[in-house]
Amino acid sequence: MKSKLLKLFVFSGASAVALYSLMGYTASESPAAQAEKKTNSQLEDRAHVAKLFANAARTNELPTKMKLNWDGKDQNVTVKYTIDEDLQKEADHLLKSYKPDYGAIFVIDATTGEVLTMSSFQRDDAHATNMNLQATFPAASVFKVVTATAAVDKAGVNPEHKIHYNGGAHTLYKKNVLSERVTRWTNVITLKDAFARSINTAFGRLSIENLHPEDLNEYSSRFYFNQEIPADFPVEMGVAYIPPGKGFEMAEAASGYNKSNRMSPVQGAMIAASVANDGKVVAPYLVSNITDESGKTIYEGKSFNPGTTMSKESAAKLRELMGQTVLAGTSRRSFRPILKDRKFREIEMGGKTGHLTGDNPRGRVDWFVGYALDEDRKIAVAAITVNRKFWTVKSAHLGQSMFRKYFSPIVAQQQKATRKVSSTN
């Protein structure tokens, strides 16, 4: 019996070594080393595809038939993208109808990272570079998501945490931010309401009382500021500068009241997706697969989770903050119709707005980043408009329009199934 067991053990060991060799691993590699090797392979593949599709992504023209240099030789290939045609048409239609000076809508599957929509518009130039890939826009109050995450996940602050602050709702003055005086004119607000209403001074006080510069730096990095986004298309790196030491400059950064912190719509959608995805970061990908002339798949896009922004429990608290924004905060008017529509009562939605004057392009920047989800699906959107003089549409309206477009056929199908079951009973 011992001899049989020994032979079985030796055979199993040899088989395992052979299997590892086939997978490209050696017997001495640890699970961590294997995981690192797999990650590096994914990053290399994405970087290669990003170079090949750089021009197509920048011009927002995605050919299905093209000639590529693959494995050292030119090949005629067929490319399938992750784009949802109905959603893409809706985004294009919205931007062309409202005609902002500049506008972009970027939608991803918050679980897989598949790019569902990548629409860009410039009123005076139909062939302008794809705005979704530019990180020249001030993050504005969208950066409050980073600050709130650090406060909740690192400092243990909860949505009902009370913040005392002096001054107005949307201004930010040094004398108010640094003041610890509590008088009869001092305002008291919960973190949830301060986030929903985007109260700058309250977030300034929150950062000074509960956080350190290194905390904001850490969570900025978790949300992929100051590092390359591992997408399979080229996107500019978002930048976040957190001044050393506690003080007014730190409060400015924490509340998003500066122009130095910048990001792209791609990163905006990633921020919302990580909140919807229980704190997991999802890296967007645009190319579903590439096949050669014989029909053989030579490349297949895959989901990639390069890290986490927060714990699952903290993500639930952030969704509470972002849910309050669309329910009673800065985007309530844009979301009122869809929230009152009984068809969408099972869809959870949340978001964050941001407003600030930018320099590249010059104009008033209006952000909305958010998510919508049900039991089976999660999507994240970043919508941005930049206007020189007059508003034509709020970005929050663009966001809720994309949520409505995505979930309408799903809701209709569910209602049809429910009616069918009721009629048979």
N, C-alpha and C positions, 0 to 999 in steps of 0.2 A: 504493500500500500504506500509506504514511504517513497519507494522508487517512482511510482506513478505520479505522486504529488510533486516530486522534485522535477520530473520531466515536464509536467504541466506548467510549473512555475518558470522553468527555463524557457519553454516555448513562448509563454505569455510575455516574458521579458524581452525576448528577441523580437516578437511581433510588435511590441510597443516601440522599441527602438527603430524598427523598420518604418512604422507608421509615422513617428516623429520625423524621420529622415525625409519621408515623402512630403510632409508638411513644411519642410525647410528648417526644422529645429534640430538641435543636437541633444543627446541624452543629458548633457550637463546643464542645459538651460533651465532656469527656474521658471515657475508660472509667471512671475513678474517680468522676467526677461522676454518670455514669449509674448506677453501682452504688449510690451513696449515695441517688440519687433512688428507685431500686427498693426499697432498704431502708426509707427513710422512708415509702414508700407501704404496704409491708407492716405497718410499725408503726402507721400510722394506721388501717388496716383492722382490725387486731387490737384496738386501743384502742377503736374504735367498737363492735365486737362485744362486747368485755368489758363495756362500759356497758350494752348491750342485754340481756346475759345475766347481769348481776350478781346479781339476786335469785334466779334459777334455780340459779346455781352455789352461792350461800351456803346455800340450803335443800337443795341436792343433789337437786332435783327438775328433771328435764330434759324439758320438754314437746316433743312432736314437732309439734304444731299450736299456733300462737300468732299474736298480732297485734303487728306491729312497725312502728315509724316508720322507713322506709327511703327514702333520697333525698328526704326532706322530706314524705313522705305515708305514712299508715297503710296497711299491707298485711297480709292474711292469708297466712301463709307456712307452709311445711313445713320442719322442721329435721331434719337427719340428723347424729348425733353420732358421734364416733370410738370410743365405748365398746364394748368386747367384752362381749356379754351374758353369756357363760359365765363369763368371769373376774370380772365384776361380781357375779354371783350367788355365786360362790365366796367372794369377799371379804366380801360381806354375811353369808353363812352363817357364816364363821369368826368374825366379830366378835359376831354374835348368839349363837353357841354358847358362846364363851369368856367373854363378858360382862365385859370389863375396865371399870373406871370410865369411862375414855375410850379410844377407839381409832380409828385411821385407817389405811387402806391406799391407796396411790397408785401406779399402774403406768403407765409410758409405753413406747412403742416407742423404743428408744434411738437409732435411726437417723433416724426421721422426726419424733419428738416427739408423735405421736398419743397422746392420753390413752386408755388401755385400761380403767383401773379408777379410780374415785374413790369410795371407801366410807368412811363416817364413822359413829361410834357413841358414844353417851353413855348409860350405864346408867339414869340417873334422868331423862332427857329425850329422848324419841324424836324431838323436833322441834328439837334443838339445832343451832346453826350448824355448817356443814361445817368440821371440824377441819383438813382438808387445806390450807385457805386461810389458816390462822393461823400467824403466825411468832412465837408467844409461848413456844415450847418451847426450852429450852437446847440448843444444838447438841451439847454434851457431847463425848464422844470421837470423834464423827463429824468434828469439826474437825481431827482428826489426818490426815484425807485431804488437807486444805489444806496442813498443815505438811509432810507427806511429799512432796506434789507440789512444793512450793517447794524442799525439800532435794534431790529427785531432778532436777528440771528446771532449777533455778537454780544450786544448789551442786554438782551433779554427783555426789551421793551415790548409791551403788548399794544394792540390797537386802541385800547381804552386809556392808555397812559395820558395823563394830563400835562399840558405844556403851558406855562405862564409866559406871556410876552407883552411887550409894550409897542405901541405904534399901529400903523394901518395894516390892512390885510395883504396888499400886494406890493408894498414898498419894502425897502431894506436900507435902514440907516444905522450907522455904526453906534450911535448913542443908544438906540433901542436894543440892538442885538447884544451889546455888552452890558446892558443894565440888568442888575439882579433885583432891583427895587420892585416891590409889590405894593401897589397903591389901589385906590378904589377905581382907577382907570385901567388897571392891568387886565388884559384879556386872558381867559382860560379856555383852552380848546383841547380836545382829544387828538391823538396822533391820527386817528382815522379821519376825522373831519379836517385837520390841518392838511393832510395829504389830498383829500378829495377837493378841497377849496384852494389848494396850492398856496398856503400861507407862508411867504418867504421868511418872515421874522421868526415864526414858530419853528421852522426847520433850522434856522440859524441857532436858536436857543437849544434845540434838540441836539445838534452836533456838539455844541460847546459843553453841555451838561452831561452827555452820555457817550461821546465818542472821542477818539483821538485821530490825528492825521493819518497814522498808520492803518487805522481801521478803514478809513475811506479809500486809502490806496489799495488795501487788500481786496475790498469788494469791487472797486473799479476794475481791478485786474480780473476778478472772477467774471465780471460782465464783459470781458474782452476789450476794455480800454487799454491803450498803450501796447497792444500786441496784434499780430496779424490774425485775421479771421480765416480759419481753415476751410474756406469754401472752394468749390471747383470752378470759380470764376473770379476775376480780379476785383477786389473791393478795398478802398482806402482804409487805413487804420484809424480808428477813433482815438481821440486824445483826451486825457483827463489829468490836469495838474492840480495837486493838492498841496497848498503851501505848508511848510513845516511850522509846527507850533500852533496852539489854539489861539484864535483871534478872529477878527472881522473877515480876513481873506479866506480863512477856512469856512466860515459861515456862508460867504458868497458862493464858494464851490459847492457846499453841501445843499444849498437851496437852488442851485442851478442859475444863480444870478450873475453870470459872467459869460464872456465870449470865448474864453480859453478852452473850455471843455466842449469838444465837438464830436459828432458822430454821423454815421450814414443811416439811411432808412433800413439797410440790411441789418445793422447792429440794433436799431430800434426794435425790429421784429424779433430778433434773438432775445432781447431783454424781456419782452412780453412772453415769448415762448417758454423761457426758463421758469417764469412764475406759474404759467399754466401747466408746465411739465414737472411739477413737484421739485423744482430747484435744479433739474438737470439741464445743462447747456446742450443745445442741438445746433450743429453746424450746417448751414444751408447747402443744398446741392441742386444743380440745375439740369445736369445731364443724366437721364435715366439709363440709357445704354447706347453703345455704338456697335454696329455690325458691319462686317466687310462685305465685299461683292458676292461672296458665296453664302451670305446669311449667317456666318459665324459671329457670335458675340465676342468682341475683342476688349470691351470695357463695359462694366456694369456699375452704376452709381449705388452707393450704400449709405445707410444712416451712420452718423458718427457723433458720439457724445464725448466731447473733449474735457468735460469737467462738471462741477456743480457750483451753483451760486449760493445755495442755502439748503437747509434741511427741509424735509417734506413738511414738517410742522410749521416752519417759518414761511414756506410757500403758501400754506393755507391762510396764514395771517396777511400776507401780501395780497392775496386774492380778495380778502375782506376789504383792504384799503382800496384796491383798484375797482372793486365792485361798487363801493360807495361813491367813487368818482363819476360813474355813469348813472348812478341812481339819484344822487343829490349834490354832485359836485360840479366841476367846471364843464363837463360834457353832458349834463343832464338834459338840456334842451334838444341836443342832437339825438339822444337815445330815448327820449320820452315816447315817440311813436312805436318803436320796436318793443320797448319794455311793457307798453300797455296792450300790445297785440297778444291775445291769448295763445296764438299759434306758437309763440316763441317762449312761453312761460317756463319750459324745461331747459332752456339754453342759458347757461351761466355766462355772463359777459363782464369784462372789467377793462380798465384802461387808465392812461395818464396823458394829460395834455401838457403842452409847453409853448410859451410865446416869448420871443426876444428878437430884436433887430439884428440881422446878420450882415456880413460884409461880402460874402462870396457864395451866391450872388447877393447883391445888396437889396435889402427889403425886409419886411416884417415876416419872420418865420413863425409858422403855426404847425405844431406837432400833434399827432395822436398816435400813441402806441397802445395796443390792447390785444385781448384774446377773447375767443368765444369757444365754448365747449359743451358737449353733452357726455353721456356715458361712454360713447364709442369714439368720438372725434374731438380733436383740439386743433384750432388754427390760431395763428398770431398775425397781426397786421401792423405795419408802420405806414402812416399817411402823412405827407408833409406838403404844405403850400407856402410859397414865398411871394408876397405882393409888394410892389413899390408904393402904391398909393391906396388902392381900394380893395376890400375883400370881395371875393366872388363866392367863396364857399369855405366853411369851417372843415378842418381836417377830421374832426370827430364825426362829422356827417359822412365823410368819405369812408371812414372806418366802419360805422354802423351799416352803411349801404353794402359793404363787402360781406359783413356778417349775414345780413338778410339774404343776399344773393346765394351765399354758400349753403345756408341751412334751409332755405325755402323748399327746395325739392325733397330734402330729407324729411322735413316736417310734414309735407303733403303726403309723402309715401306712408309715414307712420299713421297719419289720420285715416288714410284709405284702408290700411290694414286693421285699424281699430273699428272702423265702421263695418268692415267685412265680418269681423268676429262677432260684433254685436248683432248683425242681421241673421247670423246662423244660430244664435242662442235663443 
